[in-house]
Amino acid sequence: MKTLFENTLSQSMKIKRYRIARGNRHVISQGGFMLLELLTVLPIVSVLMGVMMMTTIMIMNVGTQNNNHVLTLTQVQNAGYWVTRDVMNGQVVTPSPSYGVLVRIEWDDWDSTHNTIDYTLDDGQLLRQKNGGTAVIVARNLVTDDTYFLQDVSNEDKYIFTVKASVGETQIERNYEVSMRIPSET
């Protein structure tokens, strides 16, 4: 048994089919959208699309900024790790022993093998060269003018290594204080 709504709908469909078949054009226009409806919906959709585009662009910019921050921090930490590690192992540490050399670290192994490590800054890269061999890149994107290695004036066995890196608009600077494990013999 059909409900009242189904009966009414069924009769309405029969009447519309009949009128369309007889050529009544009033019923044909009932199936589409009115111009006023389209003029109302289009601006709303345009505003929503604009908001979605702005959000997408902001998300992409935040992703780039995060990548730059992580890359910059990694470079600073790499530089700090290698320099402090070698200073702690060194017996003689010489800040800026010659032009272009940031620090020279020397020590003798248990078998009397003499080791020398030179750290140099070249075009924003921190290079580590052991015993005059091939230089290895320790960190990149460093700000050469703001990266330096100094001896602490209050303690001659303590050193301060300041390193600054920059990628895009992100800049990070860290100060590392390190002391030698084996104090130098003076």
Contacts in CASP RR format, 6 or more apart in sequence:
PFRMAT RR
TARGET T0000
AUTHOR 0000-0000-0000
METHOD contacts of the structure
MODEL  1
MKTLFENTLSQSMKIKRYRIARGNRHVISQGGFMLLELLTVLPIVSVLMG
VMMMTTIMIMNVGTQNNNHVLTLTQVQNAGYWVTRDVMNGQVVTPSPSYG
VLVRIEWDDWDSTHNTIDYTLDDGQLLRQKNGGTAVIVARNLVTDDTYFL
QDVSNEDKYIFTVKASVGETQIERNYEVSMRIPSET
2 10 0 8 1.000
16 27 0 8 1.000
16 30 0 8 1.000
19 26 0 8 1.000
19 27 0 8 1.000
20 27 0 8 1.000
20 28 0 8 1.000
65 169 0 8 1.000
65 170 0 8 1.000
68 167 0 8 1.000
68 168 0 8 1.000
68 169 0 8 1.000
68 170 0 8 1.000
69 170 0 8 1.000
69 172 0 8 1.000
71 141 0 8 1.000
71 167 0 8 1.000
72 141 0 8 1.000
72 165 0 8 1.000
72 166 0 8 1.000
72 167 0 8 1.000
72 170 0 8 1.000
72 171 0 8 1.000
72 172 0 8 1.000
73 165 0 8 1.000
73 172 0 8 1.000
75 139 0 8 1.000
75 140 0 8 1.000
75 141 0 8 1.000
75 142 0 8 1.000
75 165 0 8 1.000
75 167 0 8 1.000
76 139 0 8 1.000
76 163 0 8 1.000
76 164 0 8 1.000
76 165 0 8 1.000
76 172 0 8 1.000
76 173 0 8 1.000
76 174 0 8 1.000
77 174 0 8 1.000
78 138 0 8 1.000
78 139 0 8 1.000
79 126 0 8 1.000
79 138 0 8 1.000
79 139 0 8 1.000
79 142 0 8 1.000
79 147 0 8 1.000
79 161 0 8 1.000
79 163 0 8 1.000
79 165 0 8 1.000
80 139 0 8 1.000
80 161 0 8 1.000
80 163 0 8 1.000
80 174 0 8 1.000
80 176 0 8 1.000
82 119 0 8 1.000
82 126 0 8 1.000
82 128 0 8 1.000
82 138 0 8 1.000
82 139 0 8 1.000
83 103 0 8 1.000
83 119 0 8 1.000
83 126 0 8 1.000
83 138 0 8 1.000
83 149 0 8 1.000
83 161 0 8 1.000
83 163 0 8 1.000
83 176 0 8 1.000
83 178 0 8 1.000
84 161 0 8 1.000
84 176 0 8 1.000
84 178 0 8 1.000
86 105 0 8 1.000
86 117 0 8 1.000
86 119 0 8 1.000
86 128 0 8 1.000
87 93 0 8 1.000
87 103 0 8 1.000
87 105 0 8 1.000
87 159 0 8 1.000
87 161 0 8 1.000
87 178 0 8 1.000
87 179 0 8 1.000
87 180 0 8 1.000
88 178 0 8 1.000
88 179 0 8 1.000
88 180 0 8 1.000
88 181 0 8 1.000
89 105 0 8 1.000
89 107 0 8 1.000
89 181 0 8 1.000
90 105 0 8 1.000
90 106 0 8 1.000
90 107 0 8 1.000
90 180 0 8 1.000
90 181 0 8 1.000
90 182 0 8 1.000
91 106 0 8 1.000
91 107 0 8 1.000
91 108 0 8 1.000
91 180 0 8 1.000
91 182 0 8 1.000
91 184 0 8 1.000
91 185 0 8 1.000
92 105 0 8 1.000
92 106 0 8 1.000
92 107 0 8 1.000
92 184 0 8 1.000
93 103 0 8 1.000
93 104 0 8 1.000
93 105 0 8 1.000
93 106 0 8 1.000
93 151 0 8 1.000
93 159 0 8 1.000
93 180 0 8 1.000
93 184 0 8 1.000
94 103 0 8 1.000
94 104 0 8 1.000
94 105 0 8 1.000
94 106 0 8 1.000
95 102 0 8 1.000
95 103 0 8 1.000
95 149 0 8 1.000
95 150 0 8 1.000
95 151 0 8 1.000
95 159 0 8 1.000
96 102 0 8 1.000
96 103 0 8 1.000
96 149 0 8 1.000
97 103 0 8 1.000
97 104 0 8 1.000
100 120 0 8 1.000
100 121 0 8 1.000
101 118 0 8 1.000
101 119 0 8 1.000
101 120 0 8 1.000
102 119 0 8 1.000
102 120 0 8 1.000
102 121 0 8 1.000
102 126 0 8 1.000
102 147 0 8 1.000
102 148 0 8 1.000
102 149 0 8 1.000
103 118 0 8 1.000
103 119 0 8 1.000
103 149 0 8 1.000
103 159 0 8 1.000
103 161 0 8 1.000
104 116 0 8 1.000
104 117 0 8 1.000
104 118 0 8 1.000
104 119 0 8 1.000
105 116 0 8 1.000
105 117 0 8 1.000
105 119 0 8 1.000
106 114 0 8 1.000
106 115 0 8 1.000
106 116 0 8 1.000
106 117 0 8 1.000
107 114 0 8 1.000
107 115 0 8 1.000
107 182 0 8 1.000
108 114 0 8 1.000
108 115 0 8 1.000
109 115 0 8 1.000
115 130 0 8 1.000
115 131 0 8 1.000
116 130 0 8 1.000
116 131 0 8 1.000
116 132 0 8 1.000
117 128 0 8 1.000
117 129 0 8 1.000
117 130 0 8 1.000
117 131 0 8 1.000
118 128 0 8 1.000
118 129 0 8 1.000
118 132 0 8 1.000
119 126 0 8 1.000
119 127 0 8 1.000
119 128 0 8 1.000
119 129 0 8 1.000
119 138 0 8 1.000
119 149 0 8 1.000
120 126 0 8 1.000
120 127 0 8 1.000
120 129 0 8 1.000
120 135 0 8 1.000
121 127 0 8 1.000
121 142 0 8 1.000
121 144 0 8 1.000
121 147 0 8 1.000
123 144 0 8 1.000
124 140 0 8 1.000
124 141 0 8 1.000
124 142 0 8 1.000
124 143 0 8 1.000
124 144 0 8 1.000
125 137 0 8 1.000
125 139 0 8 1.000
125 140 0 8 1.000
125 142 0 8 1.000
126 137 0 8 1.000
126 138 0 8 1.000
126 139 0 8 1.000
126 140 0 8 1.000
126 142 0 8 1.000
126 147 0 8 1.000
126 163 0 8 1.000
127 135 0 8 1.000
127 136 0 8 1.000
127 137 0 8 1.000
127 138 0 8 1.000
128 135 0 8 1.000
128 136 0 8 1.000
128 138 0 8 1.000
129 135 0 8 1.000
129 136 0 8 1.000
139 163 0 8 1.000
139 165 0 8 1.000
140 165 0 8 1.000
141 165 0 8 1.000
141 166 0 8 1.000
141 167 0 8 1.000
142 163 0 8 1.000
142 164 0 8 1.000
142 165 0 8 1.000
142 166 0 8 1.000
143 164 0 8 1.000
143 165 0 8 1.000
143 166 0 8 1.000
143 171 0 8 1.000
146 162 0 8 1.000
146 164 0 8 1.000
146 173 0 8 1.000
147 162 0 8 1.000
147 163 0 8 1.000
147 164 0 8 1.000
148 161 0 8 1.000
148 162 0 8 1.000
149 159 0 8 1.000
149 160 0 8 1.000
149 161 0 8 1.000
149 162 0 8 1.000
150 159 0 8 1.000
150 160 0 8 1.000
150 162 0 8 1.000
151 158 0 8 1.000
151 159 0 8 1.000
151 160 0 8 1.000
152 158 0 8 1.000
152 159 0 8 1.000
152 160 0 8 1.000
152 177 0 8 1.000
155 179 0 8 1.000
156 184 0 8 1.000
156 186 0 8 1.000
157 179 0 8 1.000
157 180 0 8 1.000
157 183 0 8 1.000
157 184 0 8 1.000
158 177 0 8 1.000
158 178 0 8 1.000
158 179 0 8 1.000
159 177 0 8 1.000
159 178 0 8 1.000
159 179 0 8 1.000
160 175 0 8 1.000
160 176 0 8 1.000
160 177 0 8 1.000
161 175 0 8 1.000
161 176 0 8 1.000
161 177 0 8 1.000
161 178 0 8 1.000
162 173 0 8 1.000
162 174 0 8 1.000
162 175 0 8 1.000
162 176 0 8 1.000
163 173 0 8 1.000
163 174 0 8 1.000
163 176 0 8 1.000
164 171 0 8 1.000
164 172 0 8 1.000
164 173 0 8 1.000
164 174 0 8 1.000
165 171 0 8 1.000
165 172 0 8 1.000
165 173 0 8 1.000
166 172 0 8 1.000
END
